[in-house]
Amino acid sequence: MVWTGRVLSGLFVLFMLAASIAPKFLLADMVAEQSLTPLGWPAKYLLLIGLIELACVILYVIPRTSLLGAVLMTGLLGGAIATNLRVENPLFSHTLFGVWLGLFMWGGLWLRDASLRAVFPVRRG
């Protein structure tokens, strides 16, 4: 169970680094034009959003701060969900993508952290 959680968490981290954080730093003009502007965000926030994402991912990777990282990332994903909802993007592919990503992130943490499983146990009735 712990190794499955580590794999899920690793895949989440790799996805965030490769698909979200790195493009914000390496392809800033293109990302701002194709991602932020259509959502109503000024391009000047691109670097800040990338830094916040990076900080959340770093906190998530460190075992002692992984819960804090997950909570902060959940807030970030909630903002992404609200933004996509506001501009009426497609529900399952865009708006709820933050939900799917959050479930993946929390699932990985739950599987690899016994103390989190103790707080949120799976009960069979």
C-alpha positions as CSV (number, residue, x, y, z in Angstrom):
1,M,0.0,0.0,0.0
2,V,2.8,2.4,0.9
3,W,4.6,1.8,-2.4
4,T,1.4,2.3,-4.4
5,G,1.0,5.6,-2.5
6,R,4.6,6.6,-3.3
7,V,4.1,5.8,-7.0
8,L,0.8,7.8,-7.1
9,S,2.5,10.7,-5.3
10,G,5.5,10.5,-7.7
11,L,3.2,10.6,-10.7
12,F,1.4,13.6,-9.3
13,V,4.7,15.4,-8.7
14,L,6.0,14.6,-12.1
15,F,2.8,15.7,-13.8
16,M,2.9,19.0,-11.9
17,L,6.5,19.7,-12.7
18,A,6.3,18.7,-16.3
19,A,2.8,19.9,-17.4
20,S,2.3,22.9,-15.2
21,I,5.3,24.3,-13.4
22,A,8.1,24.0,-16.0
23,P,6.0,25.5,-18.8
24,K,5.3,28.5,-16.7
25,F,9.0,29.2,-16.3
26,L,10.3,28.0,-19.7
27,L,7.5,28.9,-22.1
28,A,6.1,31.9,-20.2
29,D,4.8,33.9,-23.2
30,M,3.1,30.9,-24.8
31,V,1.5,29.7,-21.5
32,A,0.3,33.2,-20.7
33,E,-1.3,33.6,-24.1
34,Q,-2.9,30.2,-24.3
35,S,-3.7,29.5,-20.7
36,L,-4.0,32.6,-18.5
37,T,-5.4,35.2,-20.9
38,P,-8.5,33.1,-22.0
39,L,-9.3,32.5,-18.3
40,G,-9.2,36.3,-17.6
41,W,-5.9,36.3,-15.7
42,P,-3.3,38.9,-16.5
43,A,0.0,37.5,-17.8
44,K,1.9,39.2,-14.9
45,Y,0.6,36.5,-12.5
46,L,2.2,33.6,-14.4
47,L,5.5,33.6,-12.5
48,L,3.7,34.0,-9.1
49,I,1.3,31.1,-9.8
50,G,4.3,28.9,-10.9
51,L,6.2,29.7,-7.7
52,I,3.2,28.9,-5.6
53,E,2.7,25.6,-7.4
54,L,6.4,24.8,-7.0
55,A,6.3,25.6,-3.2
56,C,3.2,23.4,-2.7
57,V,4.9,20.5,-4.6
58,I,8.1,20.9,-2.6
59,L,6.1,20.8,0.7
60,Y,4.2,17.8,-0.6
61,V,7.4,15.9,-1.4
62,I,8.9,16.4,2.1
63,P,7.4,13.8,4.4
64,R,7.2,16.1,7.5
65,T,5.4,18.8,5.5
66,S,3.4,16.6,3.0
67,L,0.1,17.3,4.7
68,L,0.6,21.0,4.6
69,G,1.6,20.8,0.9
70,A,-1.5,18.8,0.1
71,V,-3.7,21.3,1.9
72,L,-2.1,24.3,0.2
73,M,-2.3,22.5,-3.2
74,T,-6.0,21.8,-2.6
75,G,-6.5,25.5,-2.2
76,L,-4.7,26.2,-5.5
77,L,-6.7,23.5,-7.3
78,G,-9.9,25.0,-5.9
79,G,-9.0,28.3,-7.4
80,A,-8.3,26.6,-10.8
81,I,-11.7,24.9,-10.5
82,A,-13.5,28.2,-9.7
83,T,-11.7,29.9,-12.6
84,N,-12.7,27.3,-15.1
85,L,-16.2,27.3,-13.8
86,R,-16.4,31.1,-14.1
87,V,-15.4,31.1,-17.8
88,E,-17.8,28.1,-18.5
89,N,-15.1,25.7,-19.7
90,P,-16.2,22.1,-20.3
91,L,-17.1,20.4,-17.0
92,F,-15.4,17.0,-17.1
93,S,-12.3,17.9,-19.1
94,H,-11.4,21.3,-17.8
95,T,-13.4,22.4,-14.7
96,L,-13.2,19.1,-12.8
97,F,-9.6,18.4,-13.8
98,G,-8.6,20.0,-10.5
99,V,-10.8,17.5,-8.7
100,W,-9.3,14.5,-10.5
101,L,-5.8,15.8,-9.8
102,G,-6.7,16.5,-6.1
103,L,-8.0,13.0,-5.7
104,F,-4.9,11.5,-7.2
105,M,-2.7,13.7,-4.9
106,W,-4.7,12.9,-1.7
107,G,-5.0,9.2,-2.6
108,G,-1.2,8.9,-2.9
109,L,-0.7,10.7,0.4
110,W,-3.4,8.6,2.1
111,L,-1.8,5.4,0.9
112,R,1.7,6.3,2.0
113,D,0.9,8.0,5.3
114,A,-0.4,5.7,8.1
115,S,-1.3,8.7,10.3
116,L,-3.6,10.1,7.6
117,R,-5.2,6.7,7.2
118,A,-5.8,6.6,11.0
119,V,-7.7,10.0,10.7
120,F,-9.6,9.0,7.6
121,P,-10.1,5.2,7.8
122,V,-11.9,3.1,5.3
123,R,-14.8,1.4,7.1
124,R,-16.7,-1.6,5.9
125,G,-20.3,-1.6,7.1
